[in-house]
């Protein structure tokens, strides 16, 4: 199926795959046989990658037809790889359990999100993959193996870019369920970002939205975890901004009712932590995305550096988002070894113009050693990317053990690993 496009949910669709065909195994055993007979093969998630990380010249595998698994234990949940976050959160809530965080949208598969380091926001919240305690995957020989937290290779087996094998199931830590209150503030004071700790420490999860056309922030989405013993009445003003009188969407001009409730009322965690509701197409729909992580101590300077080139990138930029992410120990995670500030960019769908704009962003951020998101558009040279992580060589060697014939490799992993 040469020319298959990413973005089955209309998430950009800027990647035309080079795969020969798409396979849809109905059992793990069938998948093992497919892998054992393949020369090149890669897993296809929900199509939310804007880079070529999932591409292959061989076969793509959709895991959507594998038997669904949502097995809730005392403090973990095991899910089949193709399960979307929005499909596991309801059963968890019904069982009185929760995940530590969610990404902006619940439409993405658990395995795909973890493989590329997808995250939400919050000073104390690491990426979604940090909750993983076990990875079940098919290796290059067609063998089904499980790698568990505590195994020496585990930190390299979660955010693995699909290089070690095709993941069939993941086990994640859970915690008792909790409620969240969400409110939105508009037109924050120009100096609000200078108090990075005050802004992002104000709630369990905080996101700032801006178009970098001035020194201020357009919106702050504040998600406070409810403490039953400390009631919280959201103030009408915060950091010079005023509370939005109705539902807002991150992208100017889009419908706010497609987003999770911003009424300030307590609601279950899975109904407030994502920005978007499962029943709607998330974000703009037709778009391209980029994201760069810098160490937290560089957060304010990095934001100011992008503001300084705002006029150059504004014609292509729909909206930018700024979040904080806690450090983790996963070798190729964007926040590996350092608390981070993430600068996300949602662009119009114009690949050449966007790549030019991304080049401007990368140049502005270069003094802060940014790490590009594996699943989004970046243009920095491969040798520069490889300086951003000190364990990429370890992942390459781990891949050689799991996949000696390189059936899970592609041009993307060859270039950056």
DRENNUNU-872222 format. One line per field, with one value per residue (C-alpha): residue number from 1; residue in one letter; x, y, z. Coordinates in steps of 0.02 Angstrom, whole numbers, plus 50000, padded with zeros to 5 digits. Layout:
<dozas>
k	c(NUM ...);
r	c(A ...);
px	c(X ...);
py	c(Y ...);
pz	c(Z ...);
</dozas>
This chain:
<dozas>
k	c(1 2 3 4 5 6 7 8 9 10 11 12 13 14 15 16 17 18 19 20 21 22 23 24 25 26 27 28 29 30 31 32 33 34 35 36 37 38 39 40 41 42 43 44 45 46 47 48 49 50 51 52 53 54 55 56 57 58 59 60 61 62 63 64 65 66 67 68 69 70 71 72 73 74 75 76 77 78 79 80 81 82 83 84 85 86 87 88 89 90 91 92 93 94 95 96 97 98 99 100 101 102 103 104 105 106 107 108 109 110 111 112 113 114 115 116 117 118 119 120 121 122 123 124 125 126 127 128 129 130 131 132 133 134 135 136 137 138 139 140 141 142 143 144 145 146 147 148 149 150 151 152 153 154 155 156 157 158 159 160 161 162 163 164 165 166 167 168 169 170 171 172 173 174 175 176 177 178 179 180 181 182 183 184 185 186 187 188 189 190 191 192 193 194 195 196 197 198 199 200 201 202 203 204 205 206 207 208 209 210 211 212 213 214 215 216 217 218 219 220 221 222 223 224 225 226 227 228 229 230 231 232 233 234 235 236 237 238 239 240 241 242 243 244 245 246 247 248 249 250 251 252 253 254 255 256 257 258 259 260 261 262 263 264 265 266 267 268 269 270 271 272 273 274 275 276 277 278 279 280 281 282 283 284 285 286 287 288 289 290 291 292 293 294 295 296 297 298 299 300 301 302 303 304 305 306 307 308 309 310 311 312 313 314 315 316 317 318 319 320 321 322 323 324 325 326 327 328 329 330 331 332 333 334 335 336 337 338 339 340 341 342 343 344 345 346 347 348 349 350 351 352 353 354 355 356 357 358 359 360 361 362 363 364 365 366 367 368 369 370 371 372 373 374 375 376 377 378 379 380 381 382 383 384 385 386 387 388 389 390 391 392 393 394 395 396 397 398 399 400 401 402 403 404 405 406 407 408 409 410 411 412 413 414 415 416 417);
r	c(X X X X X X X X X X X X X X X X X X X X X X X X X X X X X X X X X X X X X X X X X X X X X X X X X X X X X X X X X X X X X X X X X X X X X X X X X X X X X X X X X X X X X X X X X X X X X X X X X X X X X X X X X X X X X X X X X X X X X X X X X X X X X X X X X X X X X X X X X X X X X X X X X X X X X X X X X X X X X X X X X X X X X X X X X X X X X X X X X X X X X X X X X X X X X X X X X X X X X X X X X X X X X X X X X X X X X X X X X X X X X X X X X X X X X X X X X X X X X X X X X X X X X X X X X X X X X X X X X X X X X X X X X X X X X X X X X X X X X X X X X X X X X X X X X X X X X X X X X X X X X X X X X X X X X X X X X X X X X X X X X X X X X X X X X X X X X X X X X X X X X X X X X X X X X X X X X X X X X X X X X X X X X X X X X X X X X X X X X X X X X X X X X X X X X X X X X X X X X X X X X X X X X X X X X X X X X X X X X);
px	c(50000 50130 50075 49973 49955 49978 49837 49688 49601 49651 49800 49900 49930 50097 50187 50161 50221 50333 50266 50223 50066 49977 49954 49818 49853 49708 49815 49987 50033 49991 50095 50244 50234 50226 50381 50477 50451 50484 50635 50575 50421 50358 50206 50079 49992 49853 49942 49985 50170 50225 50401 50450 50480 50349 50390 50464 50502 50435 50269 50170 50072 49911 49874 49693 49626 49722 49610 49580 49653 49616 49666 49654 49754 49779 49896 49929 49835 49890 49826 49846 49963 49832 49718 49689 49705 49523 49474 49567 49527 49342 49369 49504 49389 49251 49374 49425 49597 49687 49846 49965 49935 49869 49923 49829 49719 49651 49644 49821 49871 49958 50103 50131 50127 50252 50369 50397 50392 50221 50181 50059 50108 50152 50306 50290 50227 50350 50304 50168 50297 50365 50212 50260 50316 50321 50334 50278 50349 50389 50576 50660 50660 50472 50491 50371 50466 50425 50544 50504 50555 50708 50783 50946 50877 50710 50756 50797 50644 50501 50537 50620 50554 50492 50671 50669 50513 50326 50248 50093 50050 50105 50081 50066 50063 49898 49844 49679 49561 49555 49460 49527 49463 49506 49496 49567 49642 49668 49794 49921 50039 50195 50310 50211 50329 50475 50406 50421 50407 50257 50163 50190 50189 50016 49924 49944 49953 49975 49988 50025 49970 50046 50075 50241 50181 50214 50291 50133 50044 49875 49802 49842 49751 49757 49713 49710 49702 49562 49609 49445 49509 49554 49411 49466 49365 49452 49491 49428 49603 49775 49946 49865 49745 49558 49458 49382 49192 49161 49246 49406 49504 49695 49689 49608 49443 49410 49260 49284 49150 49268 49379 49366 49261 49339 49200 49306 49197 49278 49270 49355 49537 49510 49380 49496 49679 49669 49635 49520 49369 49378 49222 49295 49443 49580 49671 49652 49646 49742 49909 50094 50175 50348 50411 50575 50627 50752 50817 50704 50835 50835 50646 50623 50771 50709 50535 50609 50722 50572 50477 50622 50591 50402 50379 50474 50368 50198 50134 50147 50104 49929 49977 50121 50106 50226 50225 50338 50384 50474 50635 50637 50765 50711 50861 50780 50642 50636 50651 50784 50888 50825 50669 50613 50513 50428 50395 50264 50216 50058 50087 49981 49992 50127 50278 50412 50361 50347 50520 50590 50502 50562 50739 50719 50655 50799 50926 50847 50847 51019 51110 50996 51032 50851 50792 50670 50514 50543 50367 50360 50445 50623 50765 50924 51063 51075 51247 51175 51026 51141 51231 51069 51060 51207 51120 51076 51224 51156 50988 51074 51168 51009 50922 51062 51028 50838 50841 51006 50941 50875 50697 50628 50754 50708 50791 50740 50816 50970 50999 50972 51033);
py	c(50000 50127 50304 50257 50416 50440 50530 50413 50535 50683 50724 50812 50667 50741 50573 50464 50291 50187 50020 49880 49833 49842 49680 49657 49504 49439 49353 49372 49202 49264 49420 49314 49219 49381 49448 49285 49290 49476 49566 49738 49769 49908 49936 50067 50154 50282 50389 50534 50543 50687 50619 50460 50363 50230 50216 50062 49998 49830 49791 49896 49806 49873 49800 49858 49681 49597 49536 49685 49676 49789 49687 49788 49728 49796 49935 49902 49885 49779 49835 49774 49885 49955 50013 50200 50295 50346 50162 50116 50268 50227 50049 50113 50247 50119 50012 50160 50175 50308 50347 50482 50589 50594 50678 50820 50698 50526 50465 50394 50213 50170 50082 50219 50356 50266 50222 50405 50485 50568 50671 50786 50928 50953 50987 50817 50720 50623 50564 50433 50296 50321 50227 50069 49921 49786 49777 49625 49623 49514 49517 49503 49313 49307 49265 49341 49411 49519 49649 49708 49856 49802 49711 49795 49827 49898 50085 50060 49955 50078 50236 50127 50204 50032 49975 49826 49741 49754 49786 49682 49736 49855 49853 50023 50079 50147 50244 50278 50383 50571 50723 50875 51053 51145 51330 51440 51614 51734 51873 51841 51982 51996 51955 51804 51679 51751 51663 51489 51400 51504 51476 51290 51253 51328 51167 50982 51021 51190 51230 51400 51443 51580 51631 51715 51880 51975 51955 51888 51721 51706 51575 51469 51303 51262 51086 51069 50900 50904 50889 50845 50930 51093 51160 51272 51412 51468 51655 51769 51839 51757 51823 51973 51867 51848 51688 51641 51664 51510 51357 51392 51294 51307 51353 51522 51508 51326 51267 51262 51132 51003 51023 50952 51052 51214 51260 51243 51103 50943 50798 50629 50639 50570 50705 50851 50804 50790 50951 50866 50751 50578 50599 50745 50763 50836 51000 51080 50918 50976 51024 50984 50976 51003 51000 51032 50997 51104 51083 51171 51298 51362 51372 51560 51601 51474 51552 51726 51665 51602 51763 51856 51766 51771 51874 51743 51595 51678 51653 51464 51448 51405 51402 51360 51268 51272 51135 51061 50877 50788 50692 50503 50364 50303 50313 50401 50495 50681 50714 50582 50636 50814 50908 50994 51131 51075 51199 51130 51205 51171 51228 51250 51106 51172 51060 51166 51327 51236 51159 51333 51396 51246 51287 51461 51384 51261 51400 51505 51358 51288 51371 51272 51100 51059 50881 50859 50753 50590 50588 50767 50873 50930 50975 50974 50863 50685 50711 50855 50751 50613 50733 50763 50589 50492 50321 50311 50195 50081 50074 50032 49888 49829 49828 49724 49591 49592 49613 49550 49556 49733 49693 49834 49963 50101 50255 50358 50242 50212 50399 50448 50293);
pz	c(50000 49946 49983 50138 50239 50423 50510 50501 50617 50505 50615 50483 50364 50309 50302 50149 50199 50085 50150 50031 50127 50294 50391 50522 50631 50735 50867 50945 50872 50697 50728 50782 50617 50518 50604 50585 50396 50370 50300 50362 50471 50585 50694 50642 50787 50774 50645 50759 50713 50602 50575 50482 50644 50599 50413 50328 50154 50211 50296 50417 50553 50626 50798 50798 50770 50911 51053 51168 51343 51490 51642 51801 51950 52124 52070 51885 51722 51574 51404 51227 51127 51010 51152 51151 51313 51299 51298 51458 51566 51584 51649 51766 51836 51860 51960 52067 51987 51885 51789 51849 51695 51517 51357 51274 51180 51227 51047 51039 51070 51231 51144 51015 51146 51257 51113 51068 51242 51236 51391 51478 51593 51775 51879 51964 51812 51704 51530 51507 51477 51653 51718 51623 51728 51594 51404 51305 51128 50979 50941 50772 50779 50807 50992 51119 51270 51420 51492 51669 51773 51869 51719 51663 51489 51547 51537 51353 51313 51336 51235 51103 50940 50886 50861 50980 50913 50898 51067 51100 51278 51414 51603 51687 51868 51931 52085 52174 52070 52095 52034 51941 51921 51760 51722 51584 51604 51459 51424 51560 51607 51497 51643 51702 51621 51720 51874 51799 51966 52018 51856 51836 52022 52040 51996 51958 51771 51687 51501 51427 51250 51144 50964 51010 50937 51098 51271 51353 51356 51269 51385 51538 51560 51745 51803 51991 52076 52203 52387 52475 52632 52546 52438 52295 52220 52060 52066 51929 51896 51900 51848 51766 51664 51681 51687 51519 51523 51414 51341 51248 51116 51107 50922 50890 50797 50841 50943 51130 51158 51081 51234 51410 51537 51597 51719 51875 51942 52006 51884 51863 51812 51636 51596 51639 51610 51419 51324 51198 51210 51134 51027 50928 50809 50919 50894 50721 50623 50469 50544 50573 50744 50817 50996 51085 51265 51358 51535 51658 51710 51530 51515 51529 51416 51287 51282 51265 51124 51025 51060 50981 50815 50830 50672 50570 50626 50652 50472 50492 50677 50733 50917 51033 51199 51345 51477 51612 51623 51765 51735 51708 51684 51511 51394 51247 51335 51299 51487 51519 51667 51677 51729 51570 51489 51328 51188 51070 50902 50802 50623 50467 50345 50229 50245 50158 50248 50414 50396 50366 50523 50622 50569 50644 50807 50815 50787 50925 51046 51001 51148 51265 51186 51140 51117 50973 50994 50899 50828 50766 50633 50661 50542 50648 50581 50645 50721 50823 50879 50938 51057 51153 51231 51302 51294 51109 51082 51219 51132 50968 51051 51136 50966 50892 51025 51005 50817 50744 50565 50581 50529 50638 50577 50455 50383 50534 50665 50557 50547 50728 50820);
</dozas>
